[in-house]
Amino acid sequence: MDTKLQYNILHFSHFILTCFMFFGFLSNDKSTLQFLVLLLILGMSLFYINKGCFITRYEKKLSNTDKKIIDPILEAMGVKFSKRQLISITVLMFMISFLIANYKLYHM
């Protein structure tokens, strides 16, 4: 398969997965919330073990650039963050999503 096609498929899948992990708590379906909680635990564990997102690393390898999934959004907003700040924001987003999903699962 063509490297550019692999990159585009991976990049799109990464975007969809990221959106679901950060905004999946908007669902009220119990099965969806349970899946989200498991996915968040797995995602956060892999993020911690790999000291960052392994999907982003593979995207960088395929594209030969340092662009990350969030870069186009940050560029459009005119915001610059260091790698350390982006990691902190990612962890915060994981935690917020995890807490809201658990709250909805067990308290609603």
N, C-alpha and C positions, 0 to 999 in steps of 0.2 A: 504494500500500500504506500502511496505517496506520502512523504513526510509532512508536507503542507496540509494534506487532507487529515492525517493523523492528528496534527496539531489543532486544526479547526474542530474536529470531533471532540477531542479532549477538552479544549477550551470551552466549547458550548456546554458539554456535560459538567464541567467544573462549575460553570456559572449557575446552571440549574440546581446542582447539588448544594452549592453555597446558599442560594436563595431559599431552598427548602430548609436547610439547617438553621438559618437565621430567622426565617419568617414562617416556618411550619407551625409554630404555636398559634397562628391565627385560626387554624382548624379547630373544630369542636369534636371531631370524630375521635373516639377513644383509641381505636387501632392506629390511626395516623399519629396521634400523640405518643403512644407507646413506641412506635417505630422511630419517631423523632428522638425520643429520649435515648434509645439504644444507639442510634446513629450519632447523636451528640457525644455520648460517652466514648464510642469508638473513635470518632473524629478527634476529640480532644486528646485521647490517649495517643493516637498516631501523631498528632501535632506535637505533643510533649516528647515522645520517643524520638522523633525525627528532627526536633528543634526547628519546627516550621512545617509547612505544608509540602508533603511529598509530591502531590499532583502539580503544584507550582514548579517544583524542581524539574519534573519531567517536561512540563511545558517549556521551560527555559532551555532545556536540552534540545527539544525538537525545533525551537524557533531561533536558537542562538542569540537570544536577547535577554535582558534582565527584567522584562515587563512581567507584571503580576496581574492577576484577574481584576484587582481593584484599581489599577493604574488609570484606565480610561475614565472612570468615575471621578477619581481624585483630580485628574487633569482638567476635566470639565468644570469642576468646582474651584479650580485654581489653588488647590491645597497641596502642600508638601509635608510628608511625614518621614521620619527615619525608620529604618527596619525595626528597631526596638519599639517605637511607638505603634507601628502597624501590628506587631505581635501582641502588644498590650491591648490594642483595640479589638483584635480578633478574639483573644481570650475573654475579654469583657462581653463581647457579643455572644460567644458560646455560653457563658454563664447566665446572661440575661435570658436567652432563649431556653436554656435548660430549666431555669427557675420558673419561668412563665408556663412552660409545658407541664412541669410537675405540679404546679399549683392548679392548673386546669384539670389535670388528670385526677388528682386526689382531693380537691377541695371544691369542686363544682358539681 
